[in-house]
Amino acid sequence: MKFIEQLPRFAFFTGKGGVGKTSLACATAVKLAEAGRRVLLVSTDPASNVGQVFGIRIGNQITAVPEVPMLWAMEIDPQAAAQGYRDRIVGPVRGVLPADVVQGIEEQLSGACTTEIAAFDEFTGLLTDESLVQRFDHVLFDTAPTGHTIRLLQLPGAWNSFLEAGKGDASCLGPLAGLEKQRAQYKAAVDALADPARTRLILVARAQASTLREVARTHEELARIGLTRQHLVINGVMPAAEGANDPLAAAVVRREQAALAAMPEVLGGLPVDQVPLKAFDLVGLDALRQFLDAPRPQERSADAAPGEPLAAPTLAQLVDDLAAPGHGLIMVMGKGGVGKTTLAAAVAVELARRGLPVHLTTSDPAAHLSETLAGQMEHLTVSRIDPRVETQRYRDQVLATKGKNLDAQGRALLEEDLRSPCTEEIAVFQAFSRIIREAGRKFVVMDTAPTGHTLLLLDATGAYHREIARQMSGSGVHFTTPMMQLQDEARTKVLIATLAENTPVQEAALLQEDLRRAGIEPWAWVVNNSVAVTPTQSPLLRARAARERPFIDAVAQRHAKRHAVVPLMAEEPVGVARLLALAGGPR
């Protein structure tokens, strides 16, 4: 594999959610460690599953992987990092400042902005810690899905520029306290990221047109911020031989090869590796050791005995129940790469086909609904919560209200405050709140950001609810907050999307626990891209189908109140007609 050759000290595995970054990063870490290199594997994904892949508990500290002597791992836990960050700031003033002042600082530090800054602090620390440089030959980063990764990689420059200008926002005084002393660390992080002798980007993609377009955008955006040493890995490619006697496998081979042939030109100059689709789950050391090797003959015949397709509830049956009230908020949540955008679009177009008014929107910075729809439809409107657009709208609103009567100096100070990176958190939350209010008169179908980032948005929603409840306590005034709407199953139905694989089901179960702690009860689960419900005769796909069944059973019997299973389609579900076939198929 070209991407491993002469690997520098730092390597980032990045790309759209679900393309196999974690599997590739873990397999690479094992390969390097077993070749005698001292390796640290770090996950910066809020929904990290590195520990699950190795079958051990890792957490927010450097942990040895017992069966691989030269390998260590850690998962940057945003919540744990944020708590440690809060303790460092609040601890020294507790008992010194008045209790109401301390409480005010704690409230400032309760939002998602603090969580992002705290995780970012740990990330930059790893890039610049000289003791780590001496201790490890390689530090591999299994990054969060694309949109978040781009934000994370831009932060060293953004915060350094912000501190250079001496700017700060009163709403961010808590989070920004102490950042000044990190100025040298942030500059060093920028230098490390931009140095090809020290850092390599491994762009991970699937052989799908939409994923390759996404990785092309990632390539260009990262190159613009100085990360130029990039390699492309196409993961999970269907072996051509599988299509010899099976229409489904043949269709997958055709569409993958067509996507690779039409790869965006900007990717043409990158070194490229292809990793074939495997019959086994990528969990455990044996699987990781085989992941980067050529397929073995027995892989294709294992568990490949013919069987009848699994009978399971369909997405069409779920849509019947969703349509009954005539309006409401439908949120599709889950780990990156499970097909949330496709499922949200399929539900939306089927509701619109029935003549119901639908607003389809996304809060995922890496989502591209327009590409999935590839067309327009009566009764359907589409939008995207764009952080940049919403932040500018929020700034303009504040300047037009709070800044209206300020003198030139006061207005200049306000403009400086509004350039704080924390402003984005407020703006995105306001846009989210504005859109979900529409669900009282129409359907609002929301394609959410991957799990960890959705929970950060819900954290902001909960913080807003607590503040409003505190202010209105005892007033006798009736009020409704966005969180109250999300907690009301009559008004909001949450669909948890997953795949029939070990890690996605575990991640979905953890998401369900987080939602329940917030008082939000998931309405249904949707198992996407299942081979088990197809009549495939491909040995490789039959082997995968056999491995899917226990996970589908776990969803049906242990996790979900109701569920649906969506088959792997012969044609990629892009365009209104194919989305309708996905959501309204045979009944």
C-alpha positions as CSV (number, residue, x, y, z in Angstrom):
1,M,0.0,0.0,0.0
2,K,1.5,3.3,-1.1
3,F,0.0,5.4,1.8
4,I,2.1,3.4,4.3
5,E,5.4,3.8,2.5
6,Q,7.8,6.2,4.2
7,L,5.0,7.4,6.5
8,P,6.0,10.5,8.4
9,R,5.5,10.9,12.1
10,F,1.9,12.3,11.9
11,A,-0.8,10.7,9.7
12,F,-4.5,11.7,9.5
13,F,-7.2,9.3,8.2
14,T,-10.0,11.5,7.1
15,G,-13.1,11.4,4.8
16,K,-16.8,11.2,4.8
17,G,-18.4,9.2,7.7
18,G,-18.7,5.5,7.2
19,V,-16.0,5.0,4.6
20,G,-13.8,3.0,6.9
21,K,-11.4,5.5,8.4
22,T,-11.3,3.7,11.8
23,S,-10.8,0.3,10.3
24,L,-8.0,1.6,8.0
25,A,-6.3,3.6,10.9
26,C,-6.5,0.6,13.2
27,A,-5.2,-1.8,10.6
28,T,-2.3,0.5,9.8
29,A,-1.5,1.0,13.4
30,V,-1.3,-2.8,13.9
31,K,0.8,-3.3,10.8
32,L,3.3,-0.6,11.8
33,A,3.5,-1.8,15.4
34,E,4.1,-5.4,14.4
35,A,6.9,-4.2,12.1
36,G,8.6,-2.8,15.2
37,R,7.5,0.8,15.1
38,R,6.2,2.5,18.3
39,V,2.7,3.8,17.4
40,L,0.1,5.9,19.1
41,L,-3.4,5.8,17.6
42,V,-5.6,8.7,18.5
43,S,-9.3,9.2,17.7
44,T,-10.6,12.8,17.5
45,D,-14.2,11.6,16.7
46,P,-16.8,12.4,19.3
47,A,-18.4,9.1,18.4
48,S,-15.1,7.1,18.5
49,N,-15.2,3.3,18.4
50,V,-11.5,2.5,18.4
51,G,-11.9,0.7,21.7
52,Q,-14.7,-1.5,20.2
53,V,-12.5,-2.5,17.2
54,F,-9.7,-3.7,19.6
55,G,-12.2,-5.1,22.1
56,I,-10.8,-3.1,25.0
57,R,-11.7,0.0,27.0
58,I,-9.5,2.9,26.0
59,G,-10.9,6.3,26.9
60,N,-9.3,9.7,27.3
61,Q,-5.8,8.5,28.2
62,I,-2.9,6.8,26.5
63,T,-3.7,3.1,26.8
64,A,-1.5,0.1,25.8
65,V,-3.2,-2.4,23.5
66,P,-2.3,-5.6,25.3
67,E,-1.9,-8.0,22.4
68,V,0.2,-5.6,20.3
69,P,3.2,-4.6,22.4
70,M,4.3,-1.6,20.3
71,L,0.8,-0.1,20.1
72,W,-0.9,2.5,22.3
73,A,-4.3,4.2,21.7
74,M,-6.4,7.0,23.1
75,E,-9.8,8.5,22.4
76,I,-10.2,12.2,22.9
77,D,-13.5,12.2,24.8
78,P,-15.0,15.7,24.2
79,Q,-17.1,15.6,27.4
80,A,-14.2,14.4,29.6
81,A,-11.9,17.0,28.0
82,A,-14.6,19.7,28.6
83,Q,-15.0,18.8,32.2
84,G,-11.2,18.9,32.8
85,Y,-11.1,22.3,31.0
86,R,-13.9,23.6,33.2
87,D,-12.2,22.3,36.4
88,R,-9.0,24.1,35.4
89,I,-10.8,27.4,35.0
90,V,-13.4,27.2,37.8
91,G,-11.3,25.4,40.4
92,P,-8.9,28.3,41.3
93,V,-11.8,30.8,41.8
94,R,-14.2,28.6,43.7
95,G,-14.3,29.9,47.2
96,V,-12.5,33.1,46.2
97,L,-15.1,34.8,44.1
98,P,-18.8,35.2,45.1
99,A,-21.0,32.1,44.4
100,D,-23.1,33.9,41.9
101,V,-20.0,34.9,39.9
102,V,-18.7,31.3,39.9
103,Q,-22.2,30.1,38.8
104,G,-22.1,32.6,35.9
105,I,-18.7,31.3,34.8
106,E,-19.9,27.7,35.0
107,E,-22.9,28.6,32.8
108,Q,-20.6,30.2,30.2
109,L,-18.6,27.0,30.2
110,S,-21.6,24.7,29.7
111,G,-22.1,24.9,26.0
112,A,-20.8,23.0,22.9
113,C,-18.3,25.8,22.2
114,T,-16.4,24.9,25.4
115,T,-16.5,21.2,24.4
116,E,-15.0,21.9,21.0
117,I,-12.2,24.1,22.5
118,A,-11.3,21.6,25.1
119,A,-11.0,18.7,22.6
120,F,-9.0,21.1,20.3
121,D,-6.7,21.8,23.2
122,E,-5.9,18.1,23.6
123,F,-5.5,17.6,19.8
124,T,-3.0,20.5,19.5
125,G,-1.2,19.2,22.6
126,L,-0.6,15.9,20.9
127,L,0.8,17.6,17.8
128,T,3.3,19.7,19.8
129,D,4.2,17.5,22.8
130,E,7.9,16.9,22.5
131,S,7.8,14.0,24.9
132,L,5.4,12.2,22.6
133,V,7.6,13.0,19.6
134,Q,10.4,11.2,21.5
135,R,8.2,8.3,22.7
136,F,6.5,7.4,19.5
137,D,7.6,6.8,15.9
138,H,4.1,7.5,14.5
139,V,1.0,9.2,15.8
140,L,-2.0,8.2,13.7
141,F,-5.2,10.3,14.0
142,D,-8.6,8.6,13.3
143,T,-10.5,11.8,12.7
144,A,-14.1,12.7,12.9
145,P,-16.2,12.9,9.7
146,T,-15.2,15.4,7.0
147,G,-17.0,18.6,8.0
148,H,-15.9,18.4,11.6
149,T,-12.3,17.5,10.6
150,I,-12.0,20.5,8.3
151,R,-13.2,22.7,11.2
152,L,-10.8,21.0,13.6
153,L,-7.8,21.4,11.2
154,Q,-8.7,25.1,10.6
155,L,-8.9,25.8,14.3
156,P,-5.2,26.2,15.0
157,G,-5.0,29.0,12.4
158,A,-8.4,30.4,13.3
159,W,-7.6,30.6,17.0
160,N,-4.1,31.8,16.5
161,S,-5.3,34.7,14.2
162,F,-8.1,35.4,16.8
163,L,-5.6,35.7,19.6
164,E,-3.1,37.8,17.4
165,A,-5.9,40.4,17.0
166,G,-6.6,40.4,20.8
167,K,-10.3,39.8,20.3
168,G,-12.8,38.2,22.6
169,D,-16.6,38.0,23.1
170,A,-18.1,38.4,26.6
171,S,-20.2,35.3,26.0
172,C,-17.0,33.4,25.5
173,L,-14.9,34.8,28.3
174,G,-15.1,31.5,30.1
175,P,-13.9,29.3,27.1
176,L,-11.3,31.9,26.0
177,A,-9.8,32.3,29.4
178,G,-6.4,30.7,29.3
179,L,-6.2,30.5,25.5
180,E,-3.7,33.4,25.4
181,K,-1.0,31.2,27.0
182,Q,-1.6,28.6,24.3
183,R,-0.6,30.9,21.5
184,A,2.8,29.2,21.0
185,Q,1.2,25.8,21.1
186,Y,-1.3,26.7,18.4
187,K,1.4,28.2,16.1
188,A,3.4,25.0,16.5
189,A,0.3,22.9,15.6
190,V,-0.2,25.0,12.4
191,D,3.5,24.4,11.5
192,A,3.3,20.7,12.1
193,L,0.1,20.3,10.1
194,A,1.5,22.2,7.1
195,D,4.9,20.4,7.0
196,P,4.7,17.4,4.6
197,A,7.9,16.0,6.2
198,R,5.9,15.6,9.4
199,T,2.3,15.1,8.4
200,R,0.5,13.0,5.7
201,L,-3.3,13.1,5.0
202,I,-4.9,9.8,4.0
203,L,-8.2,10.6,2.3
204,V,-10.5,7.6,2.7
205,A,-13.4,7.1,0.2
206,R,-15.7,4.5,-1.2
207,A,-16.1,3.8,-4.9
208,Q,-19.2,5.9,-5.1
209,A,-19.7,9.1,-7.1
210,S,-21.1,11.1,-4.1
211,T,-18.3,10.0,-1.8
212,L,-15.6,10.7,-4.4
213,R,-17.0,14.3,-5.0
214,E,-16.9,14.8,-1.2
215,V,-13.3,13.6,-0.9
216,A,-12.4,15.9,-3.8
217,R,-13.8,18.8,-1.9
218,T,-11.9,17.7,1.2
219,H,-8.7,17.5,-0.8
220,E,-9.0,21.0,-2.1
221,E,-10.1,22.5,1.3
222,L,-7.2,20.8,3.1
223,A,-4.7,21.8,0.5
224,R,-5.8,25.5,0.9
225,I,-5.0,25.4,4.6
226,G,-1.5,24.0,3.8
227,L,-2.0,20.2,4.1
228,T,-0.7,19.2,0.7
229,R,0.9,15.7,1.3
230,Q,-2.2,13.6,0.6
231,H,-2.9,10.0,-0.4
232,L,-6.2,8.5,-1.6
233,V,-7.5,5.1,-0.4
234,I,-10.6,3.6,-2.0
235,N,-12.0,1.2,0.6
236,G,-14.5,-1.7,0.3
237,V,-14.3,-2.2,-3.5
238,M,-16.4,-5.1,-4.8
239,P,-14.1,-7.7,-6.5
240,A,-15.1,-8.0,-10.2
241,A,-15.3,-11.8,-9.9
242,E,-18.3,-11.6,-7.6
243,G,-20.4,-10.2,-10.4
244,A,-20.0,-13.3,-12.6
245,N,-23.3,-15.0,-11.6
246,D,-25.1,-12.5,-9.5
247,P,-27.1,-9.5,-10.8
248,L,-26.8,-7.5,-7.5
249,A,-23.1,-8.0,-7.2
250,A,-22.7,-7.3,-11.0
251,A,-24.6,-4.0,-10.6
252,V,-22.4,-3.0,-7.7
253,V,-19.3,-3.8,-9.7
254,R,-20.6,-1.7,-12.6
255,R,-21.5,1.3,-10.6
256,E,-18.3,1.3,-8.6
257,Q,-16.1,1.0,-11.7
258,A,-18.1,3.8,-13.4
259,A,-17.6,6.0,-10.3
260,L,-13.8,5.3,-10.3
261,A,-13.6,6.0,-14.1
262,A,-15.3,9.4,-13.6
263,M,-13.3,10.3,-10.5
264,P,-12.9,14.1,-10.1
265,E,-9.9,15.5,-12.0
266,V,-8.4,17.1,-8.8
267,L,-7.8,13.6,-7.4
268,G,-6.0,12.4,-10.5
269,G,-2.5,13.5,-9.3
270,L,-2.8,11.7,-5.9
271,P,-1.2,8.3,-5.1
272,V,-4.2,5.8,-4.9
273,D,-4.7,2.5,-3.2
274,Q,-7.7,0.2,-3.4
275,V,-8.8,-2.1,-0.5
276,P,-11.2,-4.9,-1.6
277,L,-14.5,-5.5,0.2
278,K,-14.1,-8.1,3.0
279,A,-16.5,-10.9,4.0
280,F,-15.7,-10.5,7.7
281,D,-16.4,-7.8,10.3
282,L,-13.5,-5.5,10.9
283,V,-13.4,-6.1,14.7
284,G,-10.5,-7.8,16.5
285,L,-6.8,-8.3,15.7
286,D,-7.2,-11.2,13.3
287,A,-9.5,-9.2,11.1
288,L,-7.3,-6.1,11.3
289,R,-4.2,-8.1,10.3
290,Q,-6.1,-9.4,7.2
291,F,-7.6,-6.1,6.3
292,L,-4.6,-4.7,4.2
293,D,-3.6,-8.1,2.8
294,A,-4.8,-9.7,-0.5
295,P,-8.0,-11.7,-0.1
296,R,-7.6,-15.3,0.8
297,P,-9.6,-18.0,-1.1
298,Q,-11.5,-19.2,1.9
299,E,-12.9,-15.7,2.5
300,R,-15.2,-16.0,-0.4
301,S,-16.7,-19.4,0.5
302,A,-17.1,-19.0,4.3
303,D,-20.7,-18.9,5.5
304,A,-21.8,-18.7,1.9
305,A,-24.5,-21.4,1.9
306,P,-27.6,-20.3,-0.1
307,G,-30.6,-19.1,2.0
308,E,-33.9,-17.4,1.7
309,P,-33.9,-13.5,2.0
310,L,-34.7,-12.3,5.5
311,A,-38.3,-11.1,5.9
312,A,-38.4,-7.8,7.7
313,P,-40.5,-4.7,8.0
314,T,-40.0,-2.2,5.2
315,L,-39.4,1.6,5.2
316,A,-42.7,2.0,3.4
317,Q,-44.5,0.6,6.5
318,L,-42.8,3.2,8.7
319,V,-43.7,6.0,6.4
320,D,-47.4,5.0,6.6
321,D,-47.3,5.7,10.3
322,L,-45.2,8.8,10.0
323,A,-47.6,10.3,7.5
324,A,-50.7,9.8,9.7
325,P,-50.6,13.1,11.7
326,G,-50.2,15.2,8.6
327,H,-47.3,17.2,10.1
328,G,-44.4,17.0,12.5
329,L,-40.6,16.9,13.0
330,I,-38.8,13.8,11.7
331,M,-35.1,13.6,12.7
332,V,-32.8,11.0,11.1
333,M,-29.8,10.4,13.4
334,G,-26.9,8.0,13.5
335,K,-23.2,7.4,13.0
336,G,-21.6,8.9,9.9
337,G,-21.8,6.8,6.8
338,V,-25.0,4.8,7.6
339,G,-27.0,6.6,5.0
340,K,-28.8,9.3,7.0
341,T,-29.0,11.7,4.0
342,T,-30.4,9.0,1.7
343,L,-33.0,7.8,4.3
344,A,-34.1,11.4,5.2
345,A,-34.5,12.2,1.5
346,A,-36.4,9.0,0.8
347,V,-38.9,9.7,3.6
348,A,-39.3,13.3,2.5
349,V,-40.0,12.5,-1.1
350,E,-42.5,9.7,-0.2
351,L,-44.4,12.1,2.1
352,A,-44.3,14.8,-0.7
353,R,-45.6,12.2,-3.2
354,R,-48.7,11.8,-1.0
355,G,-49.4,15.5,-1.4
356,L,-48.1,16.5,2.1
357,P,-46.1,19.7,2.6
358,V,-42.5,18.8,3.4
359,H,-39.3,20.8,4.3
360,L,-36.2,18.6,4.0
361,T,-33.2,20.1,5.7
362,T,-29.7,19.1,7.0
363,S,-27.5,20.2,9.9
364,D,-24.6,18.1,8.6
365,P,-21.7,20.3,7.4
366,A,-20.6,17.6,5.0
367,A,-24.1,16.7,3.6
368,H,-25.2,17.4,0.1
369,L,-28.9,16.9,-0.1
370,S,-29.2,18.4,-3.6
371,E,-26.9,15.7,-5.0
372,T,-29.0,13.0,-3.4
373,L,-32.2,14.4,-4.7
374,A,-30.8,15.3,-8.1
375,G,-34.1,17.0,-8.9
376,Q,-37.2,18.9,-7.7
377,M,-40.6,17.7,-6.5
378,E,-44.0,19.3,-5.8
379,H,-44.8,19.9,-2.1
380,L,-41.0,19.6,-1.2
381,T,-38.6,22.4,-0.2
382,V,-35.0,21.8,0.6
383,S,-32.6,23.8,2.7
384,R,-29.3,23.4,4.6
385,I,-28.1,24.9,7.9
386,D,-24.9,26.4,6.6
387,P,-22.7,27.5,9.6
388,R,-21.1,30.3,7.6
389,V,-24.4,31.7,6.3
390,E,-26.1,31.4,9.6
391,T,-23.1,33.1,11.4
392,Q,-23.2,36.0,9.0
393,R,-27.0,36.3,9.5
394,Y,-26.6,36.3,13.2
395,R,-23.8,38.9,13.1
396,D,-26.0,41.2,10.9
397,Q,-28.9,40.8,13.2
398,V,-26.9,41.7,16.3
399,L,-25.3,44.7,14.6
400,A,-28.7,45.9,13.4
401,T,-30.2,45.7,17.0
402,K,-27.6,45.9,19.7
403,G,-25.3,47.9,17.5
404,K,-27.9,50.3,16.2
405,N,-27.3,53.2,18.6
406,L,-23.6,52.6,19.4
407,D,-20.9,55.1,18.6
408,A,-18.1,54.2,16.3
409,Q,-15.9,52.8,19.1
410,G,-18.7,50.8,20.6
411,R,-19.7,49.4,17.2
412,A,-16.1,48.4,16.5
413,L,-15.9,46.5,19.8
414,L,-19.1,44.7,19.0
415,E,-17.9,43.7,15.6
416,E,-14.7,42.3,17.2
417,D,-16.8,40.3,19.6
418,L,-18.9,38.9,16.8
419,R,-15.8,37.6,15.0
420,S,-15.2,35.1,17.9
421,P,-15.3,31.5,16.7
422,C,-17.9,30.8,19.5
423,T,-20.4,32.9,17.6
424,E,-21.0,30.1,15.2
425,E,-22.5,27.9,18.0
426,I,-25.2,30.5,18.8
427,A,-26.0,31.0,15.1
428,V,-26.4,27.3,14.2
429,F,-28.6,26.8,17.3
430,Q,-30.8,29.7,16.3
431,A,-31.2,28.3,12.8
432,F,-32.1,24.8,14.1
433,S,-34.7,26.3,16.4
434,R,-36.2,28.4,13.6
435,I,-36.6,25.4,11.3
436,I,-38.1,23.0,13.8
437,R,-40.9,25.5,14.6
438,E,-42.2,24.9,11.1
439,A,-43.2,21.4,12.1
440,G,-46.4,22.6,13.7
441,R,-47.9,23.1,10.2
442,K,-45.9,20.8,7.8
443,F,-43.5,18.0,7.9
444,V,-39.9,18.9,8.7
445,V,-37.5,16.1,7.9
446,M,-34.0,16.7,9.2
447,D,-30.8,14.9,8.1
448,T,-28.7,15.4,11.2
449,A,-24.9,15.6,11.5
450,P,-23.1,12.5,12.6
451,T,-23.8,11.3,16.2
452,G,-21.3,13.2,18.2
453,H,-22.0,16.6,16.6
454,T,-25.7,16.1,16.8
455,L,-25.3,15.5,20.5
456,L,-23.4,18.8,20.8
457,L,-26.3,20.6,19.1
458,L,-28.7,18.9,21.5
459,D,-26.4,20.0,24.4
460,A,-26.9,23.6,23.2
461,T,-30.6,23.0,23.0
462,G,-30.7,21.7,26.5
463,A,-28.6,24.6,27.9
464,Y,-31.1,27.0,26.3
465,H,-34.0,25.2,27.8
466,R,-32.5,25.3,31.3
467,E,-31.8,29.0,31.0
468,I,-35.3,29.8,29.8
469,A,-36.8,27.6,32.5
470,R,-34.7,29.4,35.2
471,Q,-35.7,32.8,34.0
472,M,-39.4,32.0,33.7
473,S,-39.6,30.1,37.0
474,G,-42.5,31.4,39.1
475,S,-43.7,33.8,36.5
476,G,-46.8,31.9,35.6
477,V,-46.1,32.5,31.9
478,H,-46.5,29.5,29.6
479,F,-43.4,28.8,27.4
480,T,-42.2,26.2,25.0
481,T,-38.5,25.6,24.1
482,P,-37.0,23.5,21.3
483,M,-36.0,20.8,23.8
484,M,-39.6,20.5,24.9
485,Q,-40.6,19.9,21.3
486,L,-37.9,17.2,20.8
487,Q,-39.1,15.4,24.0
488,D,-42.7,15.3,22.8
489,E,-43.1,12.1,20.6
490,A,-46.4,13.4,19.3
491,R,-44.5,16.3,17.6
492,T,-41.1,14.8,17.0
493,K,-40.2,11.3,15.8
494,V,-36.5,10.3,15.9
495,L,-35.3,7.6,13.4
496,I,-32.0,6.0,14.3
497,A,-30.2,4.9,11.2
498,T,-27.6,2.1,11.4
499,L,-26.1,-0.8,9.4
500,A,-26.3,-4.5,10.2
501,E,-22.8,-4.5,11.6
502,N,-21.3,-4.7,15.1
503,T,-19.9,-1.2,15.5
504,P,-22.8,0.8,13.9
505,V,-25.4,-1.1,16.0
506,Q,-23.3,-0.5,19.2
507,E,-23.0,3.2,18.3
508,A,-26.7,3.4,17.6
509,A,-27.5,1.9,21.0
510,L,-25.2,4.4,22.7
511,L,-26.9,7.2,20.8
512,Q,-30.3,5.9,22.0
513,E,-29.0,6.0,25.6
514,D,-27.8,9.6,25.2
515,L,-31.1,10.6,23.7
516,R,-33.0,9.0,26.5
517,R,-30.9,10.8,29.1
518,A,-32.0,14.0,27.4
519,G,-35.6,12.9,27.7
520,I,-35.9,12.1,23.9
521,E,-37.4,8.7,23.1
522,P,-36.4,7.3,19.7
523,W,-39.4,6.3,17.6
524,A,-37.8,3.7,15.3
525,W,-34.6,2.2,14.0
526,V,-33.8,1.8,10.3
527,V,-31.2,-0.8,9.2
528,N,-29.8,0.4,5.9
529,N,-28.0,-1.2,3.0
530,S,-28.8,-4.8,4.1
531,V,-27.7,-7.7,2.0
532,A,-29.7,-10.1,4.2
533,V,-33.0,-9.0,2.7
534,T,-31.8,-9.4,-0.9
535,P,-31.8,-12.7,-3.0
536,T,-28.1,-12.4,-3.8
537,Q,-26.1,-15.5,-5.0
538,S,-22.7,-13.9,-4.7
539,P,-20.6,-15.9,-2.2
540,L,-19.0,-12.8,-0.8
541,L,-22.4,-11.1,-0.3
542,R,-24.0,-14.3,1.1
543,A,-21.2,-14.4,3.6
544,R,-21.9,-10.8,4.6
545,A,-25.7,-11.6,4.7
546,A,-25.1,-14.4,7.2
547,R,-23.1,-12.1,9.4
548,E,-25.9,-9.4,9.3
549,R,-28.7,-11.5,10.7
550,P,-27.6,-11.5,14.4
551,F,-27.3,-7.7,14.3
552,I,-30.7,-7.3,12.7
553,D,-32.1,-9.6,15.4
554,A,-30.5,-7.5,18.1
555,V,-32.2,-4.3,16.7
556,A,-35.6,-6.0,16.5
557,Q,-35.5,-7.8,19.8
558,R,-33.4,-5.6,22.1
559,H,-33.1,-2.1,20.9
560,A,-36.0,-0.8,18.8
561,K,-39.7,-0.3,19.6
562,R,-40.2,-0.5,15.8
563,H,-37.8,-1.0,12.9
564,A,-37.4,-1.3,9.2
565,V,-34.7,-2.9,7.0
566,V,-33.7,-1.3,3.8
567,P,-32.0,-3.5,1.1
568,L,-28.8,-2.8,-0.7
569,M,-29.9,-1.5,-4.0
570,A,-28.6,-2.5,-7.4
571,E,-28.5,1.2,-8.4
572,E,-27.3,3.9,-6.1
573,P,-30.4,5.6,-4.6
574,V,-29.8,9.0,-6.2
575,G,-32.7,10.9,-7.7
576,V,-36.4,11.2,-6.9
577,A,-37.4,8.1,-8.7
578,R,-34.9,5.8,-6.9
579,L,-35.6,7.4,-3.6
580,L,-39.3,6.8,-4.1
581,A,-38.5,3.1,-4.9
582,L,-36.5,3.0,-1.6
583,A,-39.3,4.4,0.6
584,G,-42.5,3.3,-1.1
585,G,-41.4,0.0,-2.6
586,P,-43.5,-3.2,-2.7
587,R,-46.2,-3.5,0.1
